[in-house]
Amino acid sequence: MGWNPVDEIEGDWTSDQELKILAEGDNADTLFWVGCTGALVERNVKATLSMTRVLKAAGVDFAVLGDAETCCGTRHEGPGMSSSSRSWRSKI
């Protein structure tokens, strides 16, 4: 994959999903942190949506970050860019 992590991830995958988008002051028992690969890569979005269906079916009180989601920098670890990865992680 040849894309760079992004500062802010668009929450398009959340549209029409009836998901709780966690905002300041909101509460949920579980935060389902999606990250950039779960929100931007088509095959991963399918897995992300499947996981939300599992959580709903199990009755889990969960929320996602939506537009506040950030990249964890994992994509930088593989090619040995650990300083860049640490920079991304500091934004979480």
C-alpha positions as CSV (number, residue, x, y, z in Angstrom):
1,M,0.0,0.0,0.0
2,G,1.4,3.3,-0.9
3,W,-0.5,5.9,1.0
4,N,0.7,8.0,3.9
5,P,-1.1,8.2,7.2
6,V,-3.3,11.2,7.6
7,D,-3.8,13.7,10.4
8,E,-7.6,13.3,10.4
9,I,-9.5,10.5,9.0
10,E,-12.8,11.1,7.3
11,G,-15.7,9.3,9.0
12,D,-17.5,8.4,5.8
13,W,-17.6,4.7,6.8
14,T,-19.8,5.7,9.7
15,S,-22.6,7.2,7.6
16,D,-25.9,5.3,7.7
17,Q,-24.5,3.0,10.4
18,E,-26.4,4.4,13.5
19,L,-23.2,4.5,15.5
20,K,-22.4,6.4,18.6
21,I,-19.7,8.9,17.7
22,L,-17.9,9.8,20.9
23,A,-17.6,13.5,21.6
24,E,-16.1,15.3,24.6
25,G,-18.2,14.5,27.6
26,D,-19.8,11.4,26.1
27,N,-19.5,8.0,27.7
28,A,-19.4,4.4,26.4
29,D,-18.3,1.2,28.0
30,T,-16.1,0.4,25.0
31,L,-14.2,2.5,22.5
32,F,-13.9,0.8,19.2
33,W,-10.7,2.5,17.9
34,V,-10.6,2.0,14.1
35,G,-7.5,3.9,13.0
36,C,-6.7,4.8,9.4
37,T,-6.5,1.3,7.9
38,G,-9.9,0.4,9.4
39,A,-11.4,3.6,8.0
40,L,-9.7,4.1,4.7
41,V,-8.8,0.7,3.1
42,E,-11.9,-0.7,1.4
43,R,-11.3,-4.3,2.5
44,N,-10.6,-3.2,6.0
45,V,-13.7,-1.0,6.1
46,K,-15.7,-4.2,5.4
47,A,-14.1,-5.8,8.5
48,T,-14.7,-2.7,10.5
49,L,-18.4,-2.7,9.6
50,S,-18.6,-6.4,10.4
51,M,-17.1,-5.8,13.8
52,T,-19.7,-3.1,14.5
53,R,-22.5,-5.6,13.7
54,V,-20.9,-8.1,16.1
55,L,-20.7,-5.5,18.9
56,K,-24.3,-4.4,18.3
57,A,-25.5,-8.0,18.3
58,A,-23.7,-8.7,21.5
59,G,-25.3,-5.6,23.1
60,V,-22.0,-3.9,23.8
61,D,-22.2,-0.2,24.7
62,F,-19.6,1.1,22.3
63,A,-18.6,4.2,20.4
64,V,-16.2,5.2,17.7
65,L,-14.3,8.5,17.2
66,G,-15.6,9.2,13.7
67,D,-13.8,12.3,12.3
68,A,-11.6,12.5,15.4
69,E,-10.0,9.2,14.5
70,T,-6.2,9.4,13.9
71,C,-3.5,7.3,12.5
72,C,-1.3,5.3,14.9
73,G,1.7,5.3,12.7
74,T,2.0,1.6,12.3
75,R,2.5,1.9,8.5
76,H,5.8,3.7,9.3
77,E,7.2,0.9,11.5
78,G,7.5,-1.7,8.7
79,P,9.9,0.3,6.5
80,G,12.0,1.3,9.6
81,M,10.7,4.8,10.0
82,S,10.3,4.5,13.8
83,S,10.8,8.2,14.6
84,S,8.0,9.1,12.1
85,S,5.9,6.4,13.7
86,R,6.5,7.9,17.2
87,S,5.4,11.2,15.9
88,W,2.1,9.8,14.6
89,R,1.5,7.9,17.9
90,S,2.0,11.1,19.9
91,K,-1.1,12.5,18.2
92,I,-3.3,9.7,19.6
